[in-house]
């Protein structure tokens, strides 16, 4: 059953949505079921490995750090917007950081953290070298951002996932 229909809830939801959006007929039911099965098989192949949490106690610490950094970043972005983008104190730029984190779940979480933090965007990741390219709205020093990512986020993610 799980091999034939790897994600039964997803498949049922897709068939139901298909039937709601189209006229009900046997042909649409068969076509919707086929599309739902193909979507389920595709999603099964795209899923990263199941996360293995090695240190649960680091999760609240990471959550607190991320919440605080998002709050600080909101204030910084607001300050930049209020002072104007041409203020000499602020400038944006790109930062390239080499990561030691290789776990796909940890990398996905780091990408979410970096993108959810106002003023930063995860642009590119090179899997062979472990390099990530970030765009930073308020770039003071590349070294500061490299140490921020490595010491605050990557260190805890390594403890959690690897």
URSULHU-V137658 format. One record per helix or strand of 2 or more residues. SS is the DSSP state (~ for helix, > for strand). FROM is the first residue (numbers start at 1). TO is the last residue. If there is no record, write none. Layout:
ss=SS from=FROM to=TO
ss=SS from=FROM to=TO
This chain:
ss=~ from=8 to=21
ss=~ from=26 to=46
ss=~ from=57 to=83
ss=> from=93 to=98
ss=~ from=104 to=116
ss=> from=120 to=126
ss=> from=131 to=136
ss=~ from=142 to=161
